[in-house]
Amino acid sequence: MAVKHSALSIMRDAPVIPVIVLHKVEHAVPMARALVAGGIRVLEVTLRTPQGLDCIAAIAQAVPEAIVGAGTVRSVADARAAHGAGARFAVSPGYTSALGQACQALELPWLPGVATSSEIMQAMADGFQALKFFPAMQAGGTAMLKAWQGPFADVCFCPTGGILPANAGEFLALPNVVCVGGSWLVPADVMEAGDWAHITALARAAAALHTHK
């Protein structure tokens, strides 16, 4: 039986949650194993491609040590499909109360995306305090997160969008940031080449980033 996780425990598992776009189901399992070998267990497989759900199902079945979730969850139907495929958490680019209620009903940990104070307040009103800040760089970066520390001291964030190894440490140093999301761990050309050792090396470097908490 898979261990039940909260959104916060998923965020705390490692400094980086890889944002994964897969076009080939046959890449899913070796990629997941490569990331886990490097110390990254929480894997956000986006629903941006038609293969997303099948990739989640493949990883859930073949790589039980991974905590695989679905990204780009935009509707109640997406959440239900992801849960049915074996996703153990969901991530969204934005926030709706309907989606929040659906994830709560499914007991599916959810990281909803926010970019404004009003969205944070709506999420908090519905019982969510572990949030994705997206798109992080375009929506104000570390300056916005610092500004939110005062009014939203009890909220924690996973900034995603424009996060790279060069600036990840700056985000992770903030007290209200638990982890960051980034696509640099799974470059498309590296996956296409089947260079899984390279992905393990990228994961190992990401896992070694410090959150200073």
Buried (B, 14 or more C-beta within 10 A) or exposed (E): EEEEBEBEBBBBBBBBBBBBBBBEBEBBBBBBBBBBBBBBBBBBBBBBBEBBBBBBBBBBEEBEEBBBBBBBBBBBEBBBBBBEBBBBBBBBBEBBEEBBBBBBEBEBBBBBBBBEEEBBBBBBEBEBBBBBBBBBBEBBBBEBBEEBEEEBEEBBBBBBBBBEBEBBBBBBEBEBBBBBBBBBBBBEEBBEEBBBEBBBBBBBBBBEBEBEE
